[in-house]
Amino acid sequence: MDAHDIAEGRARWQRRYDEARTRDADFTTLSGARVDPVYGPPEGADVPGFERIGWPGEFPYTRGLYATGYRGRTWTIRQFSGFGNAQQTNARYKMLLSAGGGGLSVAFDMPTLMGRDSDDPQSLGEVGHCGVAIDSAADMDVLFDGIPLADVTTSMTISGPAVPVFCMYLVAAERQGADLRGLDGTLQTDIFKEYIAQKEWLFPPEPHLRLIGDLMEYCGKEIPRYKPLSVSGYHIREAGSTAAQELAYTLADGFGYVELGLSRGLDVNRFAPGLSFFFDAHIDFFEEIAKFRAARRIWARWLRDVYGATSEKALWLKFHTQTAGVSLTAQQPYNNVVRTAVEALSAVLGGTNSLHTNALDETLALPTDEAAEIALRTQQVLMEETGITNVADPLGGSWYVEALTDRIEAEAEAIFQRIRDLSLNSGGDGTITAGILRGIEDGWFMSEIADSAFIYQQALEKGDKRVVGVNVHTGSLTRDLDILRVSHEVEIEQNKLLAARRAERDNDLVRRRLDEMVAVARTGGNMIPSMLDACRAEATLGEICGALKDEWGIYREPARF
């Protein structure tokens, strides 16, 4: 790009910046020196390829979605939390919000993630242990008691039974008197990554996709601010993928959901802004920054050139980030505070829209209140003390960062072609969706991730990759931590409460509502209204999912050797 084009780009950025609102804050260094809101090539310079870097708030969005960067609005502090029963988790949420958290992020226990009630025999010993137990809309009432859902953005990390859980959330909001059209937040709902990495599925892929399509349609019409899909790379990375694999598989899943929306006749310019993403921030600092920058650039180009999006917001890739749980160690757990801070910094320098920081004890158990507060304060120190919010994309133009960004982008594009080839080589139509479904059926994704995990493990055991406290610098004065333990009484009390609610509700009404829901499932109608009616009648999660399993069957992963 020649000097004239660069100068024109800077002028466009300046106009956008001048028209935007900025925070009333001190944008100076610790020594008092004023800094510019963005930096670029010196006046008169020619920079070949600068169009791939550009300016903040301008296609291809390598440097961020907004001309102001974090001067306009900082990232949302959204701490992922949930444990025990709804009442215990409600207390944790109030603590986080009062301490400066900007939104809620709900962690569910394993029975809930698998669409089972707490008294299901397969739930034994798991209730409340890795998140909060939610059996019906009444639990949602307790979970958000005293927390106005009309005013707080709420993210829910759940995929298999995401749609009925979301319906329970809507019922709880109704009971609070909230206007559902104004609700804001994110539902994960990403079933592709379950088949690829996390393995928390209920039905075969096709009915899962039908439910997701229904949810996209419903939210687009009835709850326009809520994002019905958060396409997740986090679990793919935690399973052992490389940064490029995480990026490529995640964006490919996102392209699959775009194709799903288009197949429903939805306008890409209207539904694409409702898609968001969820990435892992791992420990390789610059590689992670490059990954986030490449993600925005790839998404914008594909949405424009492949899927025909024309509105600016349809080209925007908005994403939440969580620091890498798999990087935490049980050995010398206080080292995890340092790891988390470094990973969080990479997410911020990569332009994340919201962020969760892991607690130092999460490799051992759910966080204690003290550990959760340290994790929250980690974000607040970064936001308030370091000056990193003063300048948009401060690493833009770095030879190293730009080279890494280009390399990860190229690796991702090569993986997209391999996914398309999976479909073409089996007689498919060459769409990303067809390639994903073929890759799931063939175990291709699982095999690729397993190979990457094995290579890293070998490097770790040889000492080529070092982890402090594990294979280097292993001497320590650290004592064992006091960790959070979820009492078995939680499960006993939850089951008593569930039994009492079943006894108090109108069971004939519940059966009728479930029958009506299944009847809609047999048609081409949208299932969300009938599922909402079942939740209003206090049908449980296990009952709703069980009725659909009877209708659609369950998914069993093919054996791989």
C-alpha positions in Angstrom: 0.0 0.0 0.0 1.5 3.4 -1.0 1.7 6.5 1.2 -1.4 8.1 -0.3 -3.6 5.1 0.5 -2.2 4.9 4.0 -2.8 8.6 4.6 -6.4 8.2 3.4 -6.9 5.2 5.7 -5.6 7.3 8.7 -8.0 10.1 7.8 -10.9 7.6 7.6 -9.9 6.2 11.0 -9.7 9.8 12.4 -13.2 10.5 11.3 -14.6 7.4 12.9 -12.7 8.1 16.1 -14.0 11.7 16.3 -17.6 10.5 15.8 -17.3 7.8 18.5 -17.8 8.2 22.2 -14.7 7.6 24.4 -14.5 7.0 28.1 -13.7 9.8 30.5 -10.3 8.5 31.6 -6.7 9.4 31.9 -4.9 8.3 28.6 -1.4 9.0 29.7 1.5 6.8 30.8 2.5 6.3 34.4 5.0 9.2 34.0 2.3 11.5 32.6 3.1 11.4 28.9 0.0 11.6 26.7 -0.3 8.8 24.1 -2.1 8.7 20.8 -5.2 6.5 20.5 -3.6 4.6 17.6 -0.2 4.3 15.9 0.7 3.5 12.3 3.3 4.1 9.7 5.1 7.4 9.7 3.7 10.1 7.3 4.9 9.5 3.7 5.9 5.8 4.3 5.1 3.0 1.8 4.2 -0.2 3.5 3.6 -3.2 1.2 0.7 -5.3 2.3 -0.6 -2.7 4.8 -4.1 -3.3 3.6 -4.0 -6.6 5.6 -3.1 -4.7 8.8 -5.2 -1.5 8.3 -6.7 0.6 11.0 -8.9 -0.2 13.9 -12.6 -0.3 13.1 -12.0 -0.9 9.4 -12.1 -4.0 7.1 -10.4 -6.5 7.5 -10.6 -5.7 11.3 -7.1 -7.1 12.0 -6.6 -4.3 14.5 -10.0 -4.5 16.1 -13.7 -3.8 15.5 -13.8 -0.3 16.9 -11.8 2.9 16.0 -11.5 3.7 19.6 -10.2 0.3 20.8 -10.7 0.1 24.6 -10.8 3.9 24.8 -14.4 3.6 23.9 -15.3 0.6 26.0 -13.2 -1.8 27.9 -13.8 -5.6 27.7 -16.5 -7.1 29.8 -15.3 -8.9 32.9 -17.3 -12.1 32.8 -16.2 -14.7 35.3 -17.4 -18.2 34.6 -18.8 -19.7 37.8 -21.3 -22.1 39.2 -21.2 -24.8 41.9 -23.5 -26.7 44.2 -27.1 -25.6 44.0 -28.7 -22.5 42.6 -28.8 -20.7 46.0 -25.0 -21.2 46.5 -24.2 -20.0 43.0 -26.5 -17.0 43.4 -24.4 -15.9 46.4 -21.2 -16.3 44.3 -22.7 -14.2 41.5 -23.7 -11.4 43.8 -20.2 -11.4 45.2 -18.7 -11.1 41.7 -21.0 -8.4 40.6 -20.5 -6.4 43.8 -16.7 -6.7 43.3 -16.8 -5.2 39.9 -17.8 -8.1 37.5 -19.6 -6.8 34.4 -21.7 -9.8 33.5 -22.5 -13.4 34.5 -21.3 -16.6 33.0 -23.0 -19.8 34.1 -21.2 -23.0 34.7 -23.5 -26.1 34.9 -22.8 -29.4 36.5 -22.3 -32.6 34.5 -25.9 -33.9 34.8 -27.2 -30.6 33.5 -24.7 -30.6 30.7 -25.9 -34.0 29.7 -29.6 -33.2 29.9 -30.3 -35.3 33.0 -32.2 -34.5 36.2 -30.3 -34.6 39.5 -32.1 -37.7 40.6 -31.3 -39.6 37.4 -29.2 -42.8 38.4 -26.4 -41.6 36.0 -26.2 -38.3 38.0 -25.2 -40.1 41.2 -22.2 -38.4 42.8 -22.0 -35.6 40.2 -24.7 -33.1 41.3 -23.2 -29.6 41.8 -19.6 -30.7 41.4 -18.4 -29.0 38.2 -21.1 -26.3 38.1 -24.6 -25.5 39.3 -27.4 -28.1 39.2 -30.4 -26.9 37.2 -33.4 -29.2 36.9 -36.3 -26.8 36.0 -37.2 -23.1 35.6 -37.7 -22.9 39.4 -34.0 -23.5 39.8 -33.4 -20.6 37.4 -35.6 -18.4 39.6 -33.3 -19.1 42.5 -30.1 -18.8 40.5 -31.0 -15.2 39.5 -32.9 -14.2 42.6 -32.1 -10.5 43.2 -30.2 -10.2 39.9 -32.3 -8.3 37.4 -31.9 -10.2 34.1 -33.1 -7.2 32.2 -30.0 -5.3 33.3 -27.3 -8.0 33.4 -25.8 -9.7 30.4 -25.8 -13.5 30.9 -23.7 -16.1 29.2 -24.5 -19.8 29.5 -21.9 -22.4 28.6 -23.9 -25.4 27.6 -24.5 -27.1 24.2 -26.3 -30.4 24.2 -29.4 -29.3 26.2 -28.7 -25.6 25.6 -32.1 -24.9 24.1 -34.3 -26.2 26.9 -32.0 -24.5 29.5 -32.3 -21.3 27.6 -36.1 -21.6 27.7 -35.9 -22.0 31.5 -33.8 -18.8 31.6 -36.5 -17.0 29.5 -39.2 -18.2 31.9 -37.2 -16.9 34.9 -36.9 -13.6 33.1 -40.6 -13.5 32.5 -41.3 -14.2 36.1 -39.1 -11.2 37.0 -41.2 -9.1 34.7 -38.4 -8.5 32.2 -39.1 -7.5 28.6 -37.7 -10.5 26.8 -36.9 -8.4 23.7 -34.3 -6.5 25.8 -32.4 -9.5 27.2 -28.8 -9.6 26.3 -26.2 -12.3 26.6 -24.9 -15.4 24.9 -25.8 -19.0 24.7 -23.1 -21.5 23.6 -25.3 -24.0 21.7 -22.3 -25.1 19.7 -23.0 -28.8 19.0 -20.3 -29.2 16.4 -17.5 -28.8 18.9 -19.1 -31.4 21.1 -18.8 -34.1 18.4 -15.3 -32.7 17.6 -13.8 -32.4 21.1 -15.9 -32.2 24.3 -18.3 -35.1 23.8 -21.3 -33.7 25.6 -24.0 -34.5 23.0 -27.6 -35.9 23.3 -29.0 -36.5 19.8 -27.5 -37.3 16.4 -26.2 -34.2 14.6 -29.2 -33.5 12.3 -31.9 -32.9 15.0 -29.4 -30.9 17.1 -28.9 -28.7 14.1 -32.7 -28.4 13.6 -33.0 -27.1 17.2 -30.2 -24.6 16.7 -31.9 -23.4 13.5 -35.1 -23.0 15.4 -33.3 -21.0 18.1 -31.6 -18.7 15.5 -35.0 -17.9 13.9 -36.7 -17.3 17.3 -34.0 -15.1 18.7 -33.8 -13.1 15.5 -37.5 -12.3 15.7 -38.2 -12.2 19.4 -34.9 -11.5 21.3 -32.7 -9.6 18.9 -30.0 -8.6 21.3 -29.4 -12.1 22.6 -26.7 -14.1 20.8 -28.0 -17.6 20.3 -24.7 -19.2 19.3 -21.2 -18.9 20.8 -18.9 -20.9 18.6 -16.4 -22.5 20.9 -12.7 -23.1 20.2 -11.9 -23.3 23.9 -12.8 -26.9 24.3 -11.0 -27.8 21.0 -7.8 -26.3 22.4 -8.2 -27.8 25.8 -8.5 -31.2 24.1 -4.9 -30.8 22.7 -5.2 -28.9 19.4 -2.6 -26.4 18.1 -3.5 -22.7 17.9 -4.1 -23.0 14.2 -6.3 -26.0 14.6 -8.3 -24.3 17.3 -8.8 -21.3 15.0 -9.6 -23.2 11.9 -12.0 -25.8 13.4 -13.8 -23.0 15.3 -14.2 -20.7 12.3 -15.2 -23.7 10.2 -17.9 -24.5 12.7 -19.0 -20.8 12.5 -19.2 -21.1 8.7 -21.4 -24.2 9.2 -23.8 -22.2 11.3 -23.8 -19.5 8.7 -24.8 -22.1 6.1 -27.5 -23.4 8.5 -28.9 -19.9 8.7 -28.8 -19.4 5.0 -30.5 -22.8 4.5 -33.4 -21.5 6.7 -33.8 -18.5 4.4 -32.5 -16.1 7.0 -30.7 -12.9 5.9 -27.0 -13.2 6.7 -26.8 -9.5 7.4 -29.4 -9.9 10.2 -28.4 -13.3 11.8 -24.6 -13.2 11.5 -24.2 -10.4 14.1 -25.9 -12.8 16.5 -23.0 -15.3 16.2 -20.2 -14.9 18.7 -17.0 -16.9 19.4 -15.2 -18.3 22.5 -11.5 -18.8 22.3 -8.8 -20.2 24.6 -5.9 -17.8 25.6 -3.0 -20.2 26.0 0.5 -19.6 27.4 2.4 -18.8 24.1 1.9 -15.1 24.4 2.5 -13.8 20.9 1.0 -16.8 19.1 -2.2 -16.2 20.9 -2.3 -12.5 20.0 -1.7 -13.4 16.4 -4.5 -16.0 16.5 -7.1 -13.5 17.7 -6.1 -11.0 15.0 -6.2 -13.6 12.3 -9.6 -14.7 13.5 -11.2 -11.3 12.8 -9.5 -11.0 9.4 -10.6 -14.5 8.2 -14.2 -14.1 9.4 -14.6 -10.7 7.8 -13.3 -11.9 4.4 -15.3 -15.2 4.4 -18.5 -13.5 5.4 -18.1 -10.9 2.7 -16.6 -12.9 -0.2 -18.1 -16.4 0.4 -21.4 -15.8 2.1 -22.3 -12.4 0.6 -22.7 -10.3 3.8 -22.7 -6.6 3.1 -23.4 -5.0 6.5 -20.4 -4.0 8.7 -21.8 -5.8 11.8 -22.2 -9.0 9.9 -18.5 -9.0 9.2 -17.5 -8.5 12.8 -16.1 -11.4 14.8 -16.9 -10.7 18.5 -15.4 -13.1 20.9 -15.1 -14.1 24.6 -11.8 -15.5 25.9 -11.0 -17.8 28.8 -7.5 -18.3 30.0 -6.2 -21.9 29.4 -7.4 -24.3 32.1 -5.1 -27.0 30.6 -2.1 -24.7 31.3 -2.7 -24.8 35.0 -0.7 -27.2 37.2 -1.4 -28.9 40.5 2.3 -28.6 41.3 3.1 -25.2 42.7 -0.4 -23.9 42.1 0.5 -20.2 42.9 2.4 -20.2 39.6 -1.1 -20.4 38.0 -1.7 -16.7 39.0 1.2 -15.7 36.8 0.2 -17.9 33.9 -3.4 -16.6 34.0 -2.2 -13.0 34.0 0.0 -13.5 31.0 -2.8 -15.3 29.1 -5.3 -12.6 30.0 -2.9 -10.0 28.7 -2.6 -11.8 25.4 -6.4 -11.8 25.1 -6.6 -8.1 25.7 -3.8 -7.3 23.3 -5.6 -9.5 20.8 -8.8 -7.4 21.2 -11.1 -9.7 23.2 -14.7 -8.4 23.9 -15.1 -10.2 27.2 -12.8 -12.3 29.4 -12.8 -14.9 32.1 -9.6 -15.5 34.1 -9.1 -18.9 35.7 -8.5 -19.2 39.4 -5.2 -20.7 40.8 -6.9 -23.7 42.3 -9.1 -24.8 39.3 -6.8 -27.7 38.4 -7.8 -29.2 41.7 -11.4 -28.1 42.3 -13.9 -25.4 41.7 -12.5 -22.0 42.9 -12.8 -20.9 46.5 -14.2 -17.4 47.1 -10.6 -16.1 47.7 -9.2 -17.7 44.5 -12.2 -16.4 42.5 -11.5 -12.9 43.9 -7.8 -13.1 42.9 -8.9 -14.1 39.4 -11.2 -11.2 39.2 -8.6 -8.8 40.5 -6.2 -10.0 37.8 -8.4 -8.5 35.2 -9.0 -5.4 37.1 -5.2 -4.8 37.6 -4.7 -5.2 33.8 -7.6 -2.8 33.1 -6.9 -0.1 35.7 -3.1 0.0 36.2 -1.2 -1.1 33.1 -2.2 1.4 30.5 -3.0 -1.3 27.9 -6.5 0.3 27.3 -5.0 3.6 26.1 -4.0 2.6 22.6 -5.9 0.5 20.0 -3.9 -2.6 18.9 -0.6 -1.4 20.3 1.3 -4.3 18.6 -0.1 -3.6 15.1 2.8 -3.4 12.6 5.2 -5.4 14.7 7.1 -7.5 12.3 6.9 -10.6 14.5 3.2 -10.2 15.4 2.2 -9.6 11.8 4.3 -12.5 10.5 2.7 -14.8 13.1 -0.8 -13.5 12.1 -0.1 -14.2 8.4 1.2 -17.7 9.2 -1.7 -18.7 11.4 -4.1 -17.4 8.8 -2.4 -19.4 6.1 -2.5 -22.6 8.2 -6.2 -22.1 8.9 -7.0 -21.6 5.2 -5.2 -24.9 4.4 -7.3 -26.6 7.0 -10.5 -25.2 5.6 -9.6 -26.7 2.2 -9.0 -30.1 3.9 -12.5 -29.9 5.5 -14.1 -29.1 2.2 -12.1 -32.0 0.6 -13.6 -34.4 3.2 -17.0 -33.7 1.6 -15.9 -33.6 -2.0 -13.9 -36.9 -1.7 -17.0 -38.7 -0.5 -19.3 -37.3 -3.1 -20.6 -34.4 -1.1 -21.4 -30.8 -2.2 -18.1 -29.3 -0.9 -19.8 -27.1 1.7 -18.1 -26.6 5.1 -21.1 -28.2 6.8 -20.8 -31.3 4.7 -17.1 -31.5 5.4 -17.7 -31.1 9.2 -20.3 -33.8 9.3 -18.0 -36.2 7.3 -15.1 -35.3 9.5 -17.2 -36.1 12.6 -18.4 -39.4 11.1 -14.9 -40.4 10.1 -13.2 -39.4 13.4 -11.0 -37.0 11.4 -11.1 -34.1 13.9 -10.5 -36.4 16.9 -7.5 -38.0 15.2 -5.9 -34.7 14.2 -6.3 -33.3 17.7 -5.0 -36.5 19.3 -1.9 -36.3 17.1 -1.2 -32.7 18.1 -1.7 -33.6 21.8 0.7 -36.5 21.5 3.4 -34.4 19.9 3.2 -31.9 22.7 3.3 -34.5 25.4 6.4 -36.1 23.8 8.1 -32.6 23.8 7.1 -32.1 27.4 8.5 -35.5 28.6 11.7 -34.9 26.7 12.1 -31.5 28.3 11.9 -29.6 25.0 8.8 -27.8 26.3 9.2 -26.7 29.9 6.6 -26.1 32.5 7.8 -24.5 35.7 7.1 -26.7 38.8 6.5 -29.8 36.6 9.6 -30.6 34.6 11.9 -27.7 35.6 12.3 -25.7 38.8 10.5 -28.4 40.8 11.7 -27.5 44.3 9.1 -25.5 46.2 8.0 -24.3 49.6 4.4 -24.3 48.5 1.9 -26.1 50.8 -1.3 -27.8 49.9 -4.2 -25.5 49.1 -7.5 -25.4 51.0 -9.9 -26.2 48.2 -13.7 -26.0 47.7 -15.5 -29.2 48.4 -19.1 -29.7 47.4 -20.9 -31.7 50.1 -22.9 -34.8 49.2 -25.7 -33.0 51.1 -26.1 -30.8 48.0 -27.2 -33.8 45.9 -29.5 -35.0 48.7 -31.2 -31.6 49.1 -31.5 -31.0 45.4 -33.2 -34.3 44.9 -35.6 -33.6 47.8 -36.4 -30.2 46.2 -36.9 -31.8 42.8 -39.3 -34.4 44.3 -41.3 -31.7 46.1 -41.6 -29.6 42.9 -42.9 -32.6 40.9 -45.5 -33.2 43.6 -46.6 -29.6 43.6 -46.9 -29.0 39.9 -49.8 -30.0 37.5 -48.4 -33.3 36.2 -51.2 -33.7 33.6 -50.3 -30.2 32.2 -46.6 -31.2 32.1 -47.5 -34.4 30.1 -49.7 -32.4 27.7 -47.0 -29.8 27.1 -44.3 -32.5 26.5 -46.7 -34.2 24.0 -47.3 -30.9 22.2 -43.5 -30.3 22.0 -43.0 -33.7 20.5 -45.8 -33.1 18.0 -44.1 -29.9 16.8 -40.8 -31.9 16.5 -42.6 -34.1 13.9 -43.4 -31.1 11.8 -41.4 -28.3 10.3 -42.6 -25.9 12.9 -40.4 -23.9 15.3 -40.0 -25.8 18.6 -39.1 -22.9 20.9 -42.6 -21.8 21.8 -43.8 -25.3 22.7 -40.6 -25.9 24.7 -41.2 -22.6 26.5 -44.7 -23.8 27.4 -43.2 -27.0 28.8 -40.8 -25.0 31.0 -43.5 -22.7 32.2 -45.3 -25.8 33.4 -42.2 -26.8 35.3 -41.2 -29.8 33.1 -37.7 -30.8 34.1 -34.6 -30.8 31.9 -34.5 -34.6 32.0 -38.2 -34.9 31.0 -37.8 -32.5 28.0 -34.6 -34.1 26.8 -35.9 -37.6 27.4 -39.0 -36.9 25.3 -36.8 -35.8 22.4 -34.4 -38.7 22.8 -37.4 -41.0 22.5 -38.3 -39.2 19.3 -34.9 -38.6 17.7 -32.7 -41.3 19.3 -29.3 -40.7 20.9 -25.9 -40.4 19.4 -23.2 -42.9 19.9 -19.7 -42.2 18.7 -18.3 -44.8 16.3 -15.5 -46.9 17.8 -12.0 -45.8 16.6 -8.9 -47.9 16.8 
